[in-house]
Amino acid sequence: MPTDLDRLIESLLDTHWPPPADLARARAAAGETVARLVGRLEHEPGALRRRRICELLADVAAGHPDLLAPYLSTPRWFLARNLAYVLG
């Protein structure tokens, strides 16, 4: 069953210009938001959707690269590559 955070993330991913209040809610739960987005990124087959996930990850984790650090040692090269892209 989707949680409020899952619904928020889905809304943010489906909106090109998300409302600032929604972004603020995602940032307030940054650790959990990053974990859920990384999980989605790992399994997302669509290139455009992966790009949107990366953009949202970059926004939520801005100024907090430590939130992404635990995921960089993944054996899945494609996930590590996308996270490196997010980190800039």
Secondary structure, 3 states (H helix, E strand, C coil): CCCHHHHHHHHHHHCCCCCHHHHHHHHHCHHHHHHHHHHHHHHCCCHHHHHHHHHHHHHHCCCCHHHCHHHCCCCCHHHHHHHHHHHC
